[in-house]
Amino acid sequence: MAFQSLREFIELLDKKGELIRVSIPVNPELEITEIVDRISKTEGGGKALLFENNGTNFPVLINAYGSQSRMAMALGCDSLDHIGAEIEKLFMDLSRPRNGFLDKIKVLPFLSTIASWMPKTVSGRGRCQEVVMHEPDLSKIPVLKCWPADGGRFITLPCVVTRDPETGIRNVGMYRMQVLGKDITGMHWHKHKTGARHYAGYKAKGTRMPISVVIGGDPAYTYAATAPLPDQIDEYLMAGFLRKKRVKLVKCLTNDLEVPNDADFILEGYVDPQEELVWEGPFGDHTGFYSLADWYPKFHITCITHRKDAVYHATIVGIPPQEDAWIGRATERIFLSPMKLTMIPELQDMELPPAGVAHNLTIAKIEKTYAGQGSKVMNAMWGAGQMMFNKILIVTDQESDIKDYWVLARKVSQLVNPLRDIHFSQGPMDVLDHSSSQFSYGSKLGIDATTKYKEELDDVIQFDYHLVDVEFCTKKLCSINGVVSANLTLLGKGISTIVLGIMKETPDSLNQIINDLLLINELWGVKLITYVDPGLDIFDMDAVCWYVTGNIDPRRDCKFVHPRNKGEVPHLVVDGTRKTIETDGFNRLWPNPVVSSQETIHKIDELWPSAGLGPFIASPSLKYNSLMRGEGAVSL
């Protein structure tokens, strides 16, 4: 389904009961974020929100993709799986052998269909150019300041259009943009991204880099800008495939780029590669922690155009779950088939748990037919496009239900021998990863949770879970110096894991705690021991998963303890705590988690009854405030 405008999508959300219109005054600085954070963390992702009274002439649409059903609605389908199935069918139809002439000409309708999705430039001005702001002023647009320690206001759903200076091939990427003035923003593209590669090309040529930024329009445009497409595939072709209708493009007014005719806002301008970089950030990021300030290019806006009825489309990111989890779910379902068809034929399914913030944790289900296939798939997936940023990869086989995390955890607990089935690799990490000892470079952890062939077995005892006296062991654990809290409840669910809240005081604190707790004989059957900081709710396993996967460099922070006696199991000890120079020799700055200020929380508490938002929801930030070290972006 092709939406003719963002407002048409809003009307559909309203009709389906998926939209809350907020008519009372709400400030785009911090207040919208606090409301959305509460709504988006409700079961199923809550409702989309339209803030109609924000101090500007433009309403703010947010959390529009914040559920599986709304994400499917945005892409014009009943189920996200249908899109992946359609890609697989198209690929198979085009690639199957064709013997005779008549058989070969049957491919023509498929080629015609693909051609109908190709973007087309049309003459004249577009709907996106109904109003022209020749003297650009971003203060007239309700750009959000999301979190207290953010460096300023950020455009969070920009579709950034650039061209390769050599080939002229277009790219549409999504890079956050900090507002630095009425006509200047930062351009936060990471060094691994296509926009950064185009920038390097213009810098080598010594010429300005034209850029146009698209906000709003058909939701397919926004999704396509986030999609992990091969470098030479036009995102507007992807959008045409999703909406089953070509994207009509119009020429910009002050540069030679093309943008969708029906977008809401267009920011035209350039980056001068010869200009000094600008200090950009911090920003409360999708990792749930602040990404700290760094040097990035400066984007000069030469013109702003917009529809007469423009809606400003935004999102917030932070401690999961947030709206971006559902965008990630779309990518998971849509790109499963291409990965299977091109690189990993044994891949049956894939899951990106929201707590793993897309790149920290991935679960892959394969059809296993030979020994070593689990580790083969790990290496293949770590080499597949943006999967190179994955930190922890669990590979399981055809008997697994990877969408039931408790069932999966029990299987991992039963099948994984820590000394045999844990694999490490080294490679590029997401620029936003704060835990690796080196910036954007660190280690990866693969867990082979497949059923083992005889060639994969060794002399280590195959073990089952053994129930321990939870209350007795909890008291013993909490009597150990440095142990503040202990969660042994997973043992009762058949999951051989305990979680400890610990206080690190010296570089040797962790080793001493390990030595002390392994003196408790009742814990001989526990395979995984996880440390976190005091203040984290160790009984909330989504919170634990988010915190630990975000805070570890696996090779550095995983320690194996061999069994002392025959019949005991080896242990994997994972240090998911904050790292410092004093206790860990960690030389990078460590960020704080992303939470609202007490002042903003109190303001929204008071505003809530009159906002038409439904039953009161307490601030999620209250649960994480105790993890803050100081009030800024940097953990002190």
C-alpha positions in Angstrom: 0.0 0.0 0.0 1.4 3.4 -1.0 0.5 6.3 1.4 0.1 9.6 -0.4 1.2 11.5 2.7 2.2 11.0 6.3 -1.2 12.5 7.2 -2.8 9.6 5.3 -0.9 7.2 7.5 -2.0 9.2 10.6 -5.6 8.9 9.5 -5.3 5.1 9.2 -3.7 4.9 12.7 -6.6 7.0 14.1 -9.2 4.8 12.3 -7.6 1.6 13.7 -7.6 3.0 17.3 -3.8 3.2 17.3 -3.3 6.9 17.8 -3.5 9.3 20.8 -3.9 12.9 20.0 -2.4 15.1 22.7 -3.9 18.6 22.5 -2.6 20.2 25.7 0.7 22.1 25.6 3.7 19.8 25.8 7.3 21.1 25.4 9.5 19.3 22.7 12.4 19.8 25.1 12.3 16.7 27.4 8.6 16.5 28.0 7.6 14.7 24.9 10.3 12.2 25.5 9.2 11.4 29.0 5.6 10.8 27.9 6.7 8.6 24.9 9.1 6.6 27.1 6.2 5.7 29.4 3.9 4.8 26.6 6.4 2.8 24.5 7.4 0.6 27.4 3.8 -0.6 27.9 2.9 -4.1 26.7 2.8 -4.3 22.9 4.5 -0.9 22.5 1.5 1.4 23.4 -0.1 3.8 21.0 1.3 6.2 18.4 1.2 9.8 19.7 0.4 13.1 17.9 1.4 16.2 19.9 -0.7 18.9 18.4 0.3 21.7 20.8 4.0 22.0 21.0 4.8 25.7 20.5 5.1 25.5 16.7 2.8 25.3 13.7 3.6 21.6 13.1 2.3 18.6 15.1 4.8 15.9 16.2 4.2 12.3 15.3 6.1 9.8 17.4 6.0 6.1 18.3 4.2 5.6 14.9 6.1 2.3 14.4 6.0 1.3 18.0 4.3 -2.1 17.7 4.5 -5.0 15.4 1.0 -4.3 13.9 1.8 -0.6 13.3 5.1 -1.5 11.7 3.3 -3.8 9.3 0.7 -1.1 8.7 3.4 1.4 7.9 4.8 -0.9 5.2 1.3 -1.7 3.9 1.1 -5.4 4.8 -0.7 -7.6 7.2 2.4 -9.4 8.4 6.1 -8.5 8.2 6.9 -12.1 7.3 4.9 -11.7 4.1 7.5 -9.2 2.8 10.4 -11.7 3.4 8.4 -14.4 1.7 7.7 -12.1 -1.3 11.5 -11.4 -1.6 12.2 -15.1 -1.5 9.5 -15.9 -4.2 10.8 -13.1 -6.4 14.4 -14.4 -6.1 13.4 -18.0 -6.9 11.2 -17.0 -9.8 13.9 -14.9 -11.4 16.8 -17.4 -10.8 15.2 -20.7 -11.6 16.5 -22.5 -14.8 14.6 -21.6 -18.1 15.0 -24.1 -20.9 13.0 -23.0 -23.9 12.2 -19.6 -25.5 8.7 -19.5 -24.2 9.9 -20.4 -20.8 12.5 -17.6 -20.9 10.0 -14.9 -22.0 7.9 -15.7 -18.9 10.5 -13.7 -16.9 9.4 -10.5 -18.7 6.4 -9.8 -16.4 8.8 -10.1 -13.4 11.2 -7.6 -14.9 8.2 -5.3 -15.7 7.1 -5.5 -12.1 10.6 -4.6 -10.9 10.7 -1.7 -13.3 7.4 -0.4 -11.9 9.2 0.0 -8.5 12.1 2.1 -9.9 12.0 5.7 -8.7 11.2 8.4 -11.3 12.0 12.1 -11.4 9.0 14.2 -12.3 9.0 17.9 -13.5 7.8 20.8 -11.5 7.6 21.4 -7.8 6.4 18.7 -5.4 4.0 18.8 -2.5 7.1 18.9 -0.3 7.9 22.3 -1.8 4.6 24.0 -1.3 6.2 26.4 1.2 9.8 27.6 0.8 11.8 29.0 3.6 14.6 30.8 1.8 16.0 31.9 5.1 16.1 28.6 6.9 15.2 28.6 10.6 15.1 25.3 12.4 13.6 26.9 15.5 10.3 26.9 13.6 10.3 23.1 13.6 9.5 21.2 16.8 12.9 19.3 16.9 13.2 17.4 20.2 15.7 17.6 22.9 15.2 14.1 24.2 17.3 13.5 27.4 18.8 15.8 30.0 22.4 15.4 29.1 21.9 15.6 25.3 24.1 18.2 23.6 21.0 19.9 22.3 18.0 19.3 20.0 18.3 16.4 17.6 16.5 15.4 14.4 16.0 11.7 14.9 14.3 10.4 11.8 16.2 12.2 9.0 16.5 10.4 5.6 19.9 11.8 4.4 20.3 11.8 0.6 23.8 11.8 -0.8 25.5 10.8 -4.1 28.7 8.9 -4.7 31.1 11.5 -6.2 32.5 8.9 -8.6 29.5 6.9 -9.7 26.7 9.3 -9.0 24.8 6.4 -7.3 22.3 7.7 -4.7 22.3 6.6 -1.0 19.6 7.4 1.6 20.9 6.8 5.1 19.7 7.7 8.6 22.2 9.7 10.7 21.1 11.8 13.7 21.5 15.6 13.3 22.2 17.9 16.2 20.8 21.4 15.8 23.7 23.8 16.2 22.1 27.0 14.9 19.0 28.1 12.9 20.6 26.8 9.7 23.4 24.5 10.9 23.4 20.9 12.2 25.9 18.2 12.8 26.0 15.1 10.5 26.6 12.1 12.7 27.5 9.4 10.1 29.7 6.6 11.5 32.9 5.7 9.7 31.3 2.4 8.5 28.4 4.1 6.8 27.9 4.9 3.1 27.5 8.7 3.9 30.9 8.7 5.5 32.4 7.0 2.4 30.8 9.6 0.1 32.2 12.3 2.4 35.7 10.9 2.0 35.3 10.9 -1.7 34.3 14.6 -1.8 37.1 15.4 0.5 39.6 13.8 -1.8 38.2 15.9 -4.7 38.2 19.1 -2.6 34.6 19.9 -3.5 31.4 20.5 -1.4 29.1 17.6 -0.8 25.5 18.3 -1.6 23.0 16.8 0.9 19.3 16.9 1.2 17.4 15.6 4.2 13.9 14.1 3.9 11.5 14.1 6.9 8.1 12.4 6.7 6.1 11.3 3.7 5.2 7.6 3.1 6.6 5.6 6.1 8.3 3.3 3.5 10.8 6.1 2.9 11.8 6.3 6.5 12.1 2.5 6.9 14.1 2.2 3.6 16.7 4.7 5.0 17.3 2.3 7.9 17.4 -0.9 5.9 20.7 -2.8 5.6 20.8 -2.8 1.8 23.9 -3.5 -0.3 25.9 -0.4 -1.1 24.7 0.0 -4.7 21.0 -0.6 -4.2 18.9 2.6 -4.2 16.8 2.9 -1.0 14.0 4.4 -3.1 13.8 1.2 -5.1 13.4 -0.6 -1.8 10.6 1.9 -0.9 9.0 1.3 -4.3 9.0 -2.5 -3.6 7.5 -2.0 -0.2 4.7 0.3 -1.3 4.2 -1.5 -4.7 4.4 1.9 -6.4 7.4 3.9 -7.6 8.6 6.8 -5.6 8.1 10.1 -7.5 11.1 12.4 -7.0 11.5 16.1 -7.6 14.6 18.2 -8.0 15.7 20.2 -5.0 15.7 24.0 -5.3 19.3 24.8 -4.2 21.2 21.6 -5.1 21.0 18.9 -7.8 19.6 16.1 -5.6 16.1 14.5 -5.9 13.7 14.0 -3.0 10.3 12.4 -2.7 7.5 14.6 -4.0 5.2 13.9 -1.1 7.6 14.2 1.9 6.8 16.6 4.7 10.0 18.5 5.1 13.2 18.9 3.0 16.4 20.4 4.4 18.6 21.3 1.4 22.3 22.1 1.9 25.8 20.9 1.9 28.8 19.7 3.9 32.2 21.3 3.1 34.8 18.6 3.6 37.5 21.2 3.9 35.8 22.8 6.9 36.8 21.9 10.4 34.7 19.2 12.1 32.3 20.3 14.8 31.9 18.9 18.4 28.6 16.9 18.3 26.8 15.2 21.2 26.3 13.7 23.7 23.1 11.9 22.8 20.9 9.5 24.7 21.2 6.6 22.2 19.4 3.3 21.3 21.9 1.4 23.4 20.3 2.8 26.5 23.4 4.7 27.3 24.7 8.1 26.1 26.9 8.2 23.1 29.5 10.7 24.0 30.5 13.8 22.1 32.9 13.6 19.2 34.0 15.4 16.1 31.6 15.2 13.0 31.0 17.2 9.8 28.9 20.4 9.8 25.8 20.5 7.6 24.9 23.9 6.2 21.2 24.4 5.3 20.6 26.5 2.3 16.8 26.1 2.1 13.9 24.4 3.9 10.8 23.5 2.1 7.7 21.7 3.4 4.1 20.8 2.7 1.4 23.2 3.8 0.0 20.5 6.1 3.4 19.2 7.2 3.8 16.9 10.2 7.2 16.6 11.9 8.0 12.9 12.3 10.4 12.0 15.1 11.4 9.1 17.4 13.2 8.7 20.7 15.7 6.0 21.6 17.0 4.9 25.0 16.7 2.0 27.4 14.7 -0.7 25.6 12.1 -1.3 24.6 11.5 1.7 22.4 10.0 2.3 19.0 13.3 1.3 17.3 12.8 -2.3 18.5 9.9 -2.7 16.1 11.9 -1.2 13.2 14.5 -3.8 14.0 11.9 -6.5 14.0 10.9 -5.4 10.5 14.5 -5.7 9.4 14.8 -9.1 11.0 11.7 -10.5 9.2 12.4 -8.8 5.8 16.1 -9.6 5.5 16.0 -13.2 6.8 15.2 -14.5 3.3 18.1 -12.6 1.6 20.6 -13.9 4.1 19.3 -17.4 3.7 19.3 -17.2 -0.1 22.7 -15.6 -0.5 25.0 -16.7 2.4 23.4 -19.0 4.9 21.2 -21.6 3.3 20.7 -23.5 6.6 19.3 -20.4 8.3 15.6 -21.1 9.3 14.8 -18.1 11.5 16.4 -15.2 13.3 15.5 -13.2 16.4 16.7 -9.8 17.6 15.5 -9.5 21.3 14.6 -5.9 22.1 16.9 -6.1 25.2 19.8 -6.7 22.8 19.3 -3.3 21.1 19.7 -4.8 17.7 23.5 -5.4 17.5 24.3 -6.7 21.0 22.4 -10.0 20.9 21.1 -12.1 18.0 19.6 -15.6 18.0 19.8 -17.7 14.9 18.0 -21.0 14.2 19.5 -23.4 11.7 18.8 -26.7 10.1 21.8 -28.6 11.4 23.1 -31.5 9.3 26.8 -31.8 10.2 29.3 -31.3 13.0 30.7 -27.8 13.3 27.8 -26.1 11.5 27.0 -23.8 14.4 30.5 -22.2 14.3 30.3 -22.0 10.5 27.1 -20.0 10.8 28.6 -17.7 13.4 31.5 -16.8 11.0 29.1 -16.4 8.1 26.8 -14.1 10.0 29.6 -11.9 11.4 30.6 -11.3 7.8 27.1 -10.3 6.6 26.7 -6.6 6.2 25.7 -4.9 9.4 25.8 -8.2 11.3 29.5 -7.4 11.6 28.5 -5.3 14.5 26.9 -8.1 16.4 28.4 -8.8 19.8 26.7 -12.0 21.1 25.3 -14.6 18.7 23.4 -17.7 19.9 23.1 -20.4 17.3 20.5 -23.1 17.9 18.9 -25.8 15.7 15.6 -26.9 14.3 14.1 -28.2 17.5 14.2 -24.7 19.2 11.5 -22.1 19.7 13.7 -19.0 19.6 10.8 -16.7 20.3 10.2 -18.2 23.7 13.2 -16.9 25.6 12.6 -19.0 28.6 12.4 -22.2 26.5 15.5 -21.2 24.7 17.4 -20.3 27.9 16.7 -23.8 29.2 18.0 -25.4 26.0 21.1 -23.3 26.2 21.5 -24.3 29.8 21.2 -28.0 29.0 23.2 -28.2 25.8 26.1 -25.7 26.2 29.4 -26.8 27.8 31.1 -23.5 28.5 34.5 -24.9 27.8 33.5 -26.4 24.4 30.7 -24.4 23.0 31.7 -20.8 23.6 33.6 -19.2 20.7 35.3 -15.8 20.5 36.0 -13.7 17.5 37.5 -10.2 17.0 36.4 -7.5 14.6 34.6 -4.2 14.1 32.1 -3.0 16.6 29.4 -0.4 16.4 30.8 3.1 17.0 28.1 3.4 19.7 29.5 0.4 21.7 31.0 1.9 24.9 32.3 -1.3 26.4 35.1 -2.4 24.0 38.6 -1.5 25.2 39.3 0.1 21.8 37.0 2.4 20.0 34.7 0.5 17.5 36.9 -2.6 17.7 36.4 -5.5 20.0 35.5 -9.1 20.6 32.4 -11.1 19.8 30.9 -14.1 21.6 29.3 -17.1 19.8 27.3 -19.7 21.7 26.8 -23.0 20.0 23.5 -24.2 21.5 22.8 -26.8 18.8 22.4 -30.5 19.5 25.9 -32.0 19.2 27.1 -34.7 16.8 29.4 -37.3 18.2 32.4 -35.6 16.5 31.7 -32.5 18.6 31.5 -34.3 21.9 34.5 -34.7 24.3 35.3 -36.4 27.6 33.8 -33.6 29.6 30.8 -34.9 31.5 27.4 -34.2 30.0 25.4 -32.6 32.7 21.9 -31.7 33.7 20.6 -29.0 35.9 20.4 -29.8 39.7 18.1 -27.9 42.0 19.8 -26.2 45.0 18.4 -24.8 48.2 17.8 -21.3 46.9 17.2 -19.6 50.2 20.2 -21.2 51.8 22.5 -20.4 48.9 21.2 -16.8 48.6 22.1 -16.2 52.3 25.6 -17.7 51.8 26.2 -15.6 48.7 25.2 -12.4 50.3 27.6 -13.1 53.1 30.5 -12.8 50.7 32.4 -9.6 50.8 31.3 -7.4 47.9 28.1 -9.3 47.0 25.1 -6.9 47.5 22.3 -9.0 46.1 21.7 -12.4 44.5 19.1 -13.9 42.2 19.0 -17.7 42.1 15.4 -17.9 40.9 16.4 -19.0 37.4 17.7 -22.3 38.9 14.1 -23.1 39.7 13.2 -22.6 36.0 15.8 -25.1 34.8 18.3 -22.4 33.8 21.7 -22.9 35.3 22.4 -19.2 35.9 22.7 -16.9 38.8 22.9 -13.1 38.8 24.8 -11.2 41.4 24.8 -7.5 42.2 28.4 -6.7 43.4 30.4 -3.8 44.6 33.9 -3.7 43.0 36.4 -2.0 45.3 39.8 -3.2 44.0 41.2 -4.7 40.8 41.1 -8.1 42.5 37.5 -7.9 43.8 36.0 -10.0 41.1 38.5 -12.8 41.4 38.1 -12.9 45.2 34.3 -13.1 44.8 34.7 -16.0 42.3 36.9 -17.8 44.7 34.6 -17.3 47.7 31.4 -18.3 45.9 32.9 -21.5 44.4 33.5 -22.6 48.0 29.7 -23.1 48.2 29.4 -26.7 47.2 25.7 -26.4 46.4 26.6 -24.3 43.4 28.7 -26.9 41.6 26.1 -27.3 38.9 25.8 -23.6 38.0 27.2 -22.9 34.5 26.8 -19.1 34.2 27.5 -16.6 36.9 26.8 -13.0 36.0 27.9 -9.9 37.8 26.1 -6.5 37.5 26.3 -3.2 39.4 24.2 -2.6 42.6 21.1 -0.7 41.7 20.1 -2.8 38.7 16.9 -4.9 39.3 18.5 -8.3 39.1 15.1 -10.0 39.0 14.1 -8.2 35.7 15.9 -10.4 33.2 15.2 -8.0 30.3 17.0 -5.3 32.3 19.9 -7.7 33.1 20.2 -8.8 29.4 20.3 -5.1 28.3 22.8 -4.1 30.9 25.2 -7.1 30.5 25.2 -7.3 26.7 25.8 -3.6 26.6 28.6 -3.6 29.2 30.9 -6.4 28.1 33.7 -6.9 25.7 33.3 -10.6 25.6 36.9 -11.8 25.5 37.9 -9.4 28.2 34.9 -9.9 30.5 34.3 -13.6 30.3 36.3 -15.9 32.6 36.2 -19.7 32.6 36.5 -21.6 35.8 37.4 -25.3 35.4 35.7 -27.9 37.6 37.7 -28.9 40.7 36.4 -32.4 40.9 35.0 -35.1 38.6 31.3 -34.6 38.1 31.3 -30.9 38.5 30.6 -28.5 35.7 32.8 -25.7 34.3 31.6 -22.2 35.0 31.5 -19.1 32.8 31.7 -15.9 34.8 30.6 -12.8 33.0 31.4 -9.3 34.3 28.6 -7.1 33.2 29.5 -4.2 35.5 30.6 -0.7 34.7 34.3 -0.5 33.9 36.7 2.1 35.4 40.4 2.8 35.2 40.7 2.2 39.0 39.2 -1.3 39.1 39.5 -2.5 35.6 42.3 -0.5 33.9 39.6 0.7 31.4 41.0 3.9 29.7 37.9 5.1 27.8 35.1 7.3 29.2 32.2 5.3 30.4 28.7 6.7 29.7 25.7 6.9 32.0 22.4 5.2 31.2 19.7 7.4 29.7 17.1 8.5 32.2 14.8 11.6 32.6 15.5 14.2 35.3 13.4 14.3 38.4 12.1 17.7 37.4 10.7 16.4 34.1 9.3 13.3 35.7 7.4 15.4 38.3 6.1 17.8 35.5 4.7 14.9 33.5 3.2 13.3 36.6 1.2 16.5 37.1 0.3 16.8 33.5 -0.8 13.2 32.9 -4.4 13.4 34.1 -5.3 16.2 31.7 -3.4 14.8 28.7 -5.9 12.1 27.6 -3.1 9.4 27.8 -5.1 6.8 29.7 -4.3 5.3 33.1 -1.3 6.7 34.9 2.1 5.2 34.0 5.0 5.8 36.3 8.3 6.9 34.7 10.5 4.0 33.6 13.5 6.2 34.6 12.8 5.7 38.3 13.9 2.1 37.9 17.3 3.1 36.5 18.2 6.3 38.3 20.3 4.5 40.9 22.7 3.4 38.1 23.7 7.0 37.4 27.1 8.2 38.5 26.8 12.0 38.4 24.2 13.9 36.4 25.9 14.2 33.0 26.5 11.9 30.1 29.8 10.6 31.5 29.7 8.2 34.4 31.9 9.6 37.1 
